[in-house]
Amino acid sequence: MPQIKEGIEVGYVAHLARIDLTDEETKLFQEQLDQVLLYVE
């Protein structure tokens, strides 16, 4: 999977929103978000 140079970091956004995500959830959501950003790119 290509890396997004200026993507959105799920862990950082979750921290700002005060959402506690497990490492597994963070990885899953990051992969999903990366796919969405690649699609709209």
Steps between C-alpha positions, in 0.01 A plus 500: 500500500645843409571733789314829522750781548266746669237269643294524813631313803213316668680480834547876511138573409378248758715671761355841413148357521590326830416159354694205637580257220688175534805448281295258293219753450748774411664277239165396353361855483827634358491244219138586424563873502806461276286312248236775503764769450659306213158466336423872512854599403 
